[in-house]
Amino acid sequence: MNTTIEKQENNIVKVDIEIPAKDAVNYYNNAAKRLAQYVNIPGFRKGKAPRNVVEQNIGEERIKHEALENALPKIFSDVIKENNFDVVAQPYVESYDYKIGEDLKITAKIELRPEVTLGKYKGLTIEVEAYKTPDDALQKSLDSMLQQHATTVVVTDRKTKSDDVIVFDFDGYSNGEKIEHGDAKNFTLDLANSSFIPGFAEQLVDRTLGEDFDIEVKFPEEYHEKKLAGQPATFKCRINEIKTKVLPELNDEFAAKIGPFKTVDDLKADIQKYLDTQKEDIDRMNSEKAVFEKVTGDAKVDIQQSMIDREADELVAEYRQKLEAQGFTWEQAVEAQGYDNIMSQLKEDAAVRVKNSLVIDKIAKEENITVSQADFTAKLAELSQMYHIDPATMVKQLSQTPGVFNALSQQALNEKVTKFLSENNTVKLK
């Protein structure tokens, strides 16, 4: 096999390949034998018809295509290995000249990994703003615990307050039409923690038990249902029940009830320990992010658009899955946000992801950082614990998804490189 290499723009190489006629004939004959196994030819058992008869029934071009499909993986593998190409996509045939008895000529294009020029990535000193735990964080945590263990008592002698829980009926209309799924009977709503349309819960305050009334609201401009986005609406309401929250007393008995604590001071100490750990984790993550952004920002790499487009396709698939998990569809997202807006953001994110990945791989190569079997096993164990699935079942489930093991290996490599950068650079919290 003879090859001629020509470098082109966008990290593409053009490869002209010549296969000796003898080998080309062998490819052809073997392909004819394989195809004969699946063709019914009168007078012959399957696979026993001579080549000329097979050619008459299915044609030379079909046999040539079969021969190339089976030969090309080995041919491309040899070309890549011989030239030490670092490829990022499947090579593709641009043209070929396949005449029986003559050398087989193939012109192919191979897309290579862009060359990364690293800036300084070790011995850096970077300042990062330290995370400050809010002064009232401890008190808010205590208040939240008391709220979680609050009980409710029905009241009948006063109007609703902003921190009440109410049971009410509502029936919604917009532009004279009834809103689909915009009604309910005996719906329970915590007025202090409402996820209804802005302004809805506020108008349920200062209402009397049994009172019938209308409230006027406007759907947000970015509301997921396009027909209602930005539109005014009227809801006919009736208060059926008013409940007030009764918070437990913050004492040693309460502390013992919610955890392994003997006193309120024990509970407060545990919360403070959590807040301190949270600060350490946030400072660590912010530090790692700052170092990584500095290193990737200083790296130079000319990324071809095709790599970004492929990454964007993966992001679109991920985005669709997230939408489905939230009960929405791709079509609804496009209608609400606009196709161009979504794709513009995803392609921007794709460009960042591609560069980050290339820089990580380059540092790993420079520093001989690799993913061992132990690293991979640890990553599987981490997923197994996260989803409460035993490792064997986890492996079986993951093996059904193409490329997932490569993705896990890449994730493990990312973490090892991030750790290396953290250990070899200095971050000053200010």
N, C-alpha and C positions, 0 to 999 in steps of 0.2 A: 504494500500500500504506500503510495506517494501522496504527500500533502503539501499544499502551498498556503501559507497564512498571510492574510492581509488585515491589518488593524484599521478599524473604521471608527466613526464618531459614536458617542454614547456607550462606550465600553463594549462595542460589538466587534467580533473578529469574523471575517469571512474566510471560510476554509474550502479550498478546492481539493477534492479527494479523488484519487484514481485507484480503482481496484483492478488487479490483473484479471484478464478475460477468463482464465481458468477458474478463479474463485467466483466470479460473477456467474459462470455457468453452473457451478455447484449450488449457489444460492437458488438459482432458477429451478434446477432439477429437484432439489429438496422441497421447494415450495409447491411444485407440480404434484409431487408425491403426497404432500400433506392435504392439498385441496382435493385430490382424487378420493380421499377417504370419505369425503362428505358429498360427493356428486354421484347420482345414479346414472350410469352410462349403459345403455342396452348392450347385452352380450358380454359384459365384464362384471366381475365381482368388485365391490368397493375397494379402491386402492390398488387394483390390479391392471387398470387401463394404461397403455403406453402413453408417453408424453405427448405425442402428436395428436392422439385421440382426445386427451384432456384439453389440449390447446383448442381443438375444434369446438369443444363443448363450452368452455368458459372464457376463452380468449387469452392471448399472451399478456395483455396489459394487467388483467386480474392476477395472473401468476407473478408478474413483475412486482406489483404492489405487495403481494404476500411475501415475496422474497426480500424486498426492502424492509418491510415491517419487522421481519425476524432478524435481518442482518444488521440494521442500523444501530441498535443498542450497543452491540459489541464494537462496531466501527467507531461510534462516537466515544465510547469508553476508552478505546485505544488512542484516539486523537487527543482526548483530554489528558490522559495519563502521560503521553509522549511529550506534550507541550506544557505540562504542569499548569493547566488552566484552572482557575478558581471560578467555577460557573455558578450562576444564581438562578438559572432557568433552563428548562429542557431545550437542547439544541433543536433547530428546525431546518428542514430541507427547503432550499429556495428553488432549486431545479436539479434535474438529473438527466443523463443520457445513457440509456440502457439498451444496447444492441447486443444480441447473443453472438458470441464469437469475438467481441471487441471488449476493450477495457471499459469498466463501468465508471462513469464520471458523475460525481455528485458535488453540488455547490451547497454549502450549509452555512448558517449563521449561528454563532454561539455568543450568548450574553455573559460577560464576565463581571465579577464583583469589583466595584469601584475601589481604587487605591485610596487608602486613608492616610493622611499626613497628620500625625499627632502633634499637638503642641506640648507644653510641659504638663505632665500629668502626675508627677511625684514631687514632693518637697514644697508644695504650695501652702501658703497661709491665707486663709479666707475668713472674713468676719461675717457672722450670721447673727441676726437679731434673736435674742433669747426669748423663749415663750414665757409669758408672765401669767401665772395662774390668777384668775380674778379674785379680788379680795373677798368677795361674798360667795366663793365657790363652795366652801364648806357648809355655809348656812343654806345655800340653795339645794345642796345634796340632802341635807336633813329635811328641808321643807318638802322635797320631792318624795322622800320616803314616807313622810306623814301623809301626803296626798294619796300615795299608793295604798295606804292602809286606812284611808278614811271610810267612814260609813255614811249612809244617807238617811235622813229622816224627813218624812212627808210633812209639809206645812200647808195650812189652809187659810191663815189669817193675815196674809200680806201678799204684795205683788212680787214678781220675779226680780231677782238680783243677778248681777253679772257673774257671780260665782256659783249660781244654782245649777242643778241638773233638772231638766224639765222633760215631761212626756207630752208630745203634742202631735196634732194632725196638720198636714200642709198639702196644698194643691197648687202647682205652678203653671203660669201662662206667660207666653212671650209673643208679642205682636198679634194678640188675639187668638193664638193657638195653644192648645194644651201641650205642656212640655212632656215628652216621652220619658218615663221613669222619674218624673218630677213631682211625685206625690207619695204620701205614706200615712199610715194610721198608727197612732201611739208610738211615735218615733222618740227614742231617748237621746237627748243631746246635752252634753256638758258645755254650758255657755262659755266657760273660761277656756276651753280647749276645743273649739269648733274648727272643723275643716271645711265648712260650708263656704259659699260665695262670700267675699268680703262685704261686710255690712249687714249680713243676714242675722247672725247671732246677736249683734248689738241691738237690733230692732225687736228682739224678743225680751228685752229687759224692761222692767216697769209695766208688766202686763198682769192682768187679773185672771185667777183661775176661772175657767169656763168662758173666757172672753173670745169672741170672734173678731178678727181684724185682718187687714191686708198689710203686707210690707212690700216696699219697692226696692229692687236691687238692679245692678247691671253686671252681666257676665264679663269676666276679664277679656281683654282683646286677644290674649293668647289661649283662650279656652279651647280644649281639644275638639269639641264638637263645633265645626265651622259655622253651622247654621245659627248657633247661639252666641258665638264669640262677639263681644262688644254690644250685645243687644240688651235692652231693658226687659225686666221681668217682674211680674206681680205674683206673690204667693199668698193665698188665702190660708190663714192659720187659726188654730184653736188650742188653747192651753188646757190639757187634761189633768196634769199633775205637776206639783212643784215640790222639789226635794232640796234640802240644804245639806251641805257636807258637814260632817262632824269629825274633826281631826282627833286622833289619839293624843294623849299627853306624852310629851317627850321626857321619859323617865327611864329608870333602870329596867323596869318591867317591859317596856316597849323594846328596849335594846336587846333584852334576852329573847324576846319573841321573834325578832327578825334575823337573828344570827347567833354565833357563838360568843356573845358578849355578856359580861356580868354587869357592866355599868354603862351609862351614857358616855362617859369619858373613853371607855374601850371602843365604843362605836365611832366616836369622833376621831380617835387615833387611827382606826382602820380606814376611815374615809380620807383622812389626811395622807396616809400612806399611799392610798390609791392615787390621789391628786399629785403627790410627789413623783410617783412612778409614771403617771401620765405626762407630766412635764418632761421627765427624762426621755421618754419615748418620742415626744414631739420634737424636742431639741435634737435628738439623734436623727430622726427622719429628715428634719429641715437641714441638718448639717450634711447628711449624705446627699440630699438633693442639690444643695449649693455646690458641693464639690463636683458632682456629676455634671451639672449644668455648666460649670466653669470649664471642665475638661472637654466636654462635647462642643461647647461654644468655641473653644480655641482650635479644635480639630478642623482640618480642611478635607473636604470630600466632594467630588463631582458626581452626584447621584442621577442616574438616568430616569426619565419620567416613567418608563415601563415598570421599574421597581416600586415607585410610589403608587402607580395605578393598581398594581397587584395587591399592595398592602391596603389600599383604600377599599378594594373589593372585600378583603377580609374584615375590615372595620364595618362595612355595610352589613355583612352577615352577622357580626356581633351585635350591631345596633338593632337589627331586626329581632334577634333573640331577646334582647332586653325589652323591646317594645311589647313583644308577645307575653313576656313574663309579667308585664305591668297591665296587660289587658288591652293593649292598643295594637294597631296594625301599621305597617309601613305606609300604606296609602293615607291613613289619618295623619301621620307625621308629615308627609309631603304636603298634604292639603293645609296643615296648620303652619308649617315653617317654610315651605317652598323647597323644591328639589335642589335648586342651585345653592341655596343657603346651606342645606344639609351637606351636600357633596363638597362644597368649598371648605367647610369645617373639617370634614372627614379626611380630605386630601391634605389639609394642613397638618392634621394629627398624624396622618400616614407618613408624611415627609419627616416629621420629628422622630417617629418610631423607627423608620428605616435608618436614619443617621445614628440614632442611639445604638441600634443593633450592630451597625458596622463598626462604630467606635469601640464597643464592648469586645467584639470579636478581635479587633486589632490589638487591643491591650492584652487580651487573653493570649494571643499569639506571641506578643513581645515578651510577656512575663511567664510564658509556659504554664498558664492557668488552664486546667482541664477539669472535666466532670468525671469523677470516678463512679464506679458501681455503688459505692457507699453513699455518695452524694445523691445519686438517683433514687436509691432505696429510701433515703431520708425524706426526699421530696414526696415520694409515694406515701410514706408513713404519715407525713403532715396532712396530705389530702385525705387519707383514710380516717384520721382523727377528726378532721374538720367536718366530714360528711357522715361520720359514725358508721363507716363501712369497713369490714375487715380487709386487709391488704390484698388477699387473693381475689376477692370479689371485685375490688377496685381495679386491679390489673385486668381482669376479664372484661369489665365494663369499658375501660379506657381503650382496650385493644380494638374495640368496635368502631372507634373514631379515628380515621386516617390522620396521621401527622401529630397525634396528641403526645406521643412519647418524645418526638423531636422538640415539641413545644415545651415539655417539662424539662428536658435537658437544657434548652436555651434559658429557661427561667432559672435553673440551678446555676448556670454559668453567669447569668446577670448578677445573681446574689453574691457569687464568689468574687466577681470583679468589683462590685460595689464595696464589699468588705475590704478588698485590697486597697481601693482608693481611699477608704476611710482610715485605714491603718498607715498609709504612706503620705498623708497630707494632714495639715493642722487646721483646725477650725477654732476660732475665738468667738465665744458667745458674748455679745455686747448688749 
